[in-house]
Amino acid sequence: DQAQTGTVTYDVPVISTPEINIVKSGYVHDNLNDDFGGVSGVDGKADSAGDTVDYTLTVSNAGNTELTNVIVHDNYFSKATGVVQVQIYSAAGVAGTHFNATVSADSSIVLTDANAGTAQPLSLGVGEYAKITYTYDVIASDILAGTDLVNTAQASSDQAQTGTVTYDVPVISTPEINIVKS
């Protein structure tokens, strides 16, 4: 009796489902407390030049595969006061790389890992996320226009379709004139 040997091959399909999520929030600071209706807080309202809005974007990898070349566009990045800061978190929520982002002319940032030695586009592993924070100073033309500050952000990668989010800050415009005669 001679035993025969053979090879059996079985292919297990692997399904890659890349997914990028983006969430945006804002916190309004009614810095002047001037009784025009401005309200500080998450659902705040701006009523004066000099009020500020602290924006936070969270870009996360909600899929089952790594996302490479993550790019974030926000129409207010180029209007930010100070720097746009980025903090990367692991799937377990542990803070990792922190850096200041450079904003391009089209109001985009390519998240770049400053610790890699050379600038390399950022990748987000499964479950990882980036928190992006910046501040916007409300200016007189915002108040004069009397329309909400409509802030739209998008995140994309080489693998996932673009995610989009919009966050509006109500603007209260209360024209007033006082005449004093003596």
C-alpha positions as CSV (number, residue, x, y, z in Angstrom):
1,D,0.0,0.0,0.0
2,Q,1.3,3.3,-1.0
3,A,-0.2,6.5,0.4
4,Q,-0.9,9.2,-2.0
5,T,-0.5,12.8,-1.1
6,G,-2.1,15.8,-2.7
7,T,-2.8,19.4,-2.2
8,V,-6.1,21.0,-1.7
9,T,-6.5,24.7,-2.2
10,Y,-9.4,26.7,-0.8
11,D,-9.7,30.4,-1.4
12,V,-11.2,32.5,1.4
13,P,-12.6,35.7,0.0
14,V,-11.4,38.8,1.9
15,I,-13.7,41.8,1.7
16,S,-12.1,45.2,2.1
17,T,-14.5,47.9,3.2
18,P,-12.7,51.2,3.5
19,E,-14.8,53.9,5.3
20,I,-13.9,57.4,6.4
21,N,-16.1,59.3,8.8
22,I,-15.9,63.0,9.7
23,V,-17.7,64.8,12.5
24,K,-17.5,68.5,13.3
25,S,-18.4,70.6,16.3
26,G,-17.9,74.1,17.5
27,Y,-17.9,76.1,20.7
28,V,-18.7,79.8,20.5
29,H,-17.2,82.2,23.0
30,D,-19.3,85.4,23.4
31,N,-16.2,87.4,24.4
32,L,-17.7,90.8,24.7
33,N,-20.9,89.9,26.7
34,D,-22.5,92.9,25.0
35,D,-26.2,91.9,25.3
36,F,-26.8,91.6,21.6
37,G,-28.0,88.0,21.9
38,G,-24.7,86.2,21.7
39,V,-24.5,82.9,23.6
40,S,-21.4,81.0,24.6
41,G,-21.4,77.3,24.3
42,V,-21.8,74.3,22.0
43,D,-25.0,75.7,20.5
44,G,-23.7,79.3,20.8
45,K,-24.4,82.3,18.7
46,A,-22.0,85.0,17.6
47,D,-23.1,88.6,17.8
48,S,-19.9,90.7,17.7
49,A,-16.6,91.0,16.0
50,G,-14.2,89.6,18.5
51,D,-16.3,86.6,19.4
52,T,-14.4,83.3,18.7
53,V,-15.4,79.8,17.6
54,D,-13.3,76.8,18.6
55,Y,-13.8,74.1,15.9
56,T,-13.1,70.4,16.3
57,L,-13.1,67.9,13.5
58,T,-12.7,64.2,14.1
59,V,-11.7,62.1,11.1
60,S,-11.9,58.4,11.7
61,N,-11.2,55.1,9.9
62,A,-14.4,53.2,10.4
63,G,-13.6,50.5,7.8
64,N,-11.7,47.3,8.0
65,T,-8.6,48.4,6.1
66,E,-5.9,51.0,6.5
67,L,-6.6,54.4,4.9
68,T,-3.6,56.1,3.2
69,N,-3.0,59.6,2.0
70,V,-5.7,61.1,4.3
71,I,-6.6,64.7,3.2
72,V,-8.9,67.1,5.0
73,H,-10.4,70.2,3.5
74,D,-12.2,72.8,5.5
75,N,-13.4,76.1,4.1
76,Y,-12.3,77.8,7.4
77,F,-8.8,76.4,7.7
78,S,-7.4,79.4,5.8
79,K,-9.2,81.8,8.1
80,A,-8.0,80.1,11.3
81,T,-6.4,82.3,14.0
82,G,-3.1,80.7,14.9
83,V,-2.3,77.1,14.0
84,V,-4.4,74.1,13.0
85,Q,-3.5,71.4,15.4
86,V,-3.8,67.6,14.8
87,Q,-3.7,64.8,17.4
88,I,-3.8,61.2,16.3
89,Y,-5.5,58.6,18.5
90,S,-5.2,54.8,18.4
91,A,-8.3,52.6,18.1
92,A,-8.2,52.3,21.9
93,G,-8.3,56.1,22.3
94,V,-4.7,56.5,23.3
95,A,-3.1,59.8,22.1
96,G,-0.3,59.4,19.7
97,T,1.4,61.9,17.3
98,H,0.6,65.6,17.8
99,F,1.6,68.3,15.3
100,N,0.7,71.6,13.8
101,A,-0.7,71.3,10.2
102,T,0.2,73.4,7.3
103,V,-2.8,74.8,5.4
104,S,-2.5,74.9,1.6
105,A,-3.9,77.6,-0.7
106,D,-7.1,75.6,-1.3
107,S,-7.8,75.4,2.5
108,S,-6.8,71.8,2.7
109,I,-4.3,70.1,5.0
110,V,-2.5,66.9,4.2
111,L,-2.0,65.2,7.6
112,T,1.7,64.7,7.8
113,D,3.5,62.6,10.4
114,A,6.3,64.9,11.7
115,N,7.9,62.0,13.6
116,A,8.6,60.0,10.4
117,G,11.7,62.1,9.7
118,T,10.4,63.2,6.3
119,A,7.0,64.5,5.4
120,Q,4.8,61.6,4.6
121,P,1.0,61.6,4.1
122,L,-0.8,60.2,7.1
123,S,-2.3,56.8,7.2
124,L,-5.1,55.9,9.6
125,G,-5.2,52.2,10.7
126,V,-8.4,50.5,11.4
127,G,-10.2,52.3,14.3
128,E,-7.7,55.2,14.4
129,Y,-8.8,58.8,14.3
130,A,-7.4,62.3,14.0
131,K,-8.7,65.2,16.1
132,I,-8.2,68.6,14.3
133,T,-8.7,71.8,16.3
134,Y,-8.5,75.5,15.4
135,T,-10.0,78.8,16.3
136,Y,-11.8,81.3,14.1
137,D,-12.2,85.0,15.2
138,V,-15.5,86.5,14.1
139,I,-15.0,89.7,12.1
140,A,-17.2,92.7,11.6
141,S,-18.1,91.7,8.0
142,D,-19.6,88.4,9.5
143,I,-21.9,90.4,11.7
144,L,-22.8,92.9,9.1
145,A,-23.7,90.1,6.6
146,G,-26.1,88.7,9.3
147,T,-25.9,85.2,7.9
148,D,-24.7,82.1,9.7
149,L,-21.1,81.0,9.6
150,V,-21.5,78.0,7.4
151,N,-18.5,75.7,7.7
152,T,-18.1,72.6,5.5
153,A,-15.3,70.0,5.9
154,Q,-14.4,67.0,3.8
155,A,-12.1,64.1,4.5
156,S,-10.8,61.6,1.9
157,S,-8.2,59.0,1.4
158,D,-6.9,56.8,-1.5
159,Q,-9.3,54.0,-0.5
160,A,-12.4,55.6,0.9
161,Q,-15.1,57.9,-0.6
162,T,-15.1,61.4,0.6
163,G,-17.0,62.2,3.9
164,T,-18.6,65.6,4.2
165,V,-20.0,67.5,7.2
166,T,-21.3,71.0,7.7
167,Y,-21.5,73.0,10.9
168,D,-23.4,76.3,11.2
169,V,-22.8,79.0,13.8
170,P,-25.8,81.4,14.0
171,V,-24.9,85.1,13.7
172,I,-27.1,87.7,15.3
173,S,-27.0,91.1,13.7
174,T,-28.7,93.8,15.6
175,P,-28.2,97.2,14.0
176,E,-28.7,99.9,16.5
177,I,-28.3,103.6,16.6
178,N,-28.5,105.9,19.6
179,I,-29.0,109.6,19.4
180,V,-28.3,111.8,22.5
181,K,-29.1,115.4,22.4
182,S,-28.2,117.8,25.1
